[in-house]
Amino acid sequence: MNKKWTLLVSAVAFSAMLMTACGGKEQAANTNSTEAPAAATDGNGINIEASNWKFNQDVYEVKAGEEFTINFKSTEGFHGIGIEGLDVDIQKDGSKTLKVDKAGEYKIFCNVICGPEHGNMIAKLVVK
């Protein structure tokens, strides 16, 4: 009987952890900010922001053969990004500079199990 209770408590704790990983809300210091939101592209970089359970854009574009920087930020909850076919693994907040020579479309996904809509956190990196 004791093993059943231990298993039940462990399962509930694990479920709670999964539900709150993305669901944690961070309060902004100044809710009346007049600052404009960051643009999705910035010179030779792209700005990707993740919130519960989406990215700030569906598509990000860069030029093939040119170095660019991915600036990633979790604005709500705890997220990360990976890009299929590229060596990108960023969690919470961070940047990575890379160059992609092959034109095409690359899948951007949340690489942190973050809650019930985790599987829907998908965007595209289009290399032209």
N, C-alpha and C positions, 0 to 999 in steps of 0.2 A: 504494500500500500504506500509506503514511504517513497518508493521509486516512482510511482505514478504521480504523486504530488510534485516531486522534484522535476519530472519531465513536463508536467503541466505549467509550473512556474517558469521553467526555462523557455518553453514555447511562447508564453505570454510576453516575457521580457524581450525575446528576439523579435516578435511581431511589433512590439512597441518601438523598438529600436529602428526597424525598417520604416515604420510610419513617420517617425520624427526626423529621420535623416534628411529628407527633403523639406519637411514641414516646418523646420525651425525658422522663425521670423526674426529678422534683425531690424530694430528700430533705427530710423535715420536720426541723426543728431539734430538736424534742422528740417522739419517737415514743410517749411515755407520757402524752400530753396528756389531761386530763380535761375539756377544754373541749367543750361540746356543739356539734354541727355547726350551721351557720347555717340559720335557717329560710328557706323558699323565699319567704315574704312577710314584709315588715317595714314595718308602717304603710302608708305610701303608696309602697311600693316592692316590687320583686321581686328576688330574688337568684338568678341563674342561674350555675351552675358547670358547667364542661365538663371532662371527663376523657377518656381514650382509649376510646372513640369514642362518647360518650354525654353527655347533659345530666343534671343531678341530678333532674329531673322531666320527665314527658312533657307536662304541661299547667301553664300559669301563668295566673292569672285577675286581671283588674283591672276597675274600674268605668268605664263609658263616661262621657266628659265630665269626668273627674277627672284632675288631673295626678299622675303617678307617676314613679318613678325606677327604671331598670333598672340593677342592680349586677351586672356580669359579671366572672367570674374563671376563668382557666384553672388548674385544680388539677393537671393532669397533661398534659404535652405542650404544644403551642402551638395554640390555637384562637381563634376569633372568632365573633361572631354577626351575622347580618343578619336582618331581619324583612320578609317580602314585604309590599309595600304601605305600609310605614312607613319613615321616614328613620332607620334604625338601622344603624350600621356600627361595631362595637366589636371590637378585636383585642387579645388577651392579657388585659389587665385594664382595666376602665374602667366609667364610668357614663354614662347619658344620661337626661335628664328630658324627658318628653313627655306629651301629652294626646291621647287617641284618642276622637273624638266618635262614630264609627260602630261600633255593636255588631257583633260577628262573630268569626270565627276567623282568625288570622294565623299563617302558617308561620314558625317560627324555625328557622334553619339555620346550620351552621358555614360561615363565609365564608373560611376558610383551608384550602387543600388540605392535608390533614393525614395522609393514609395510606390503607391499604386499606379501612377502614370509614367513610371520610369521608362517603359518600353516605347513610349510615344516621343521621347526626347531625341529627335533626329533632325538634322539639317544637312545641307550639301555644301561642299567646297567645290567650286567650279574653277578649274584651271584652264585659261584660254591661251 
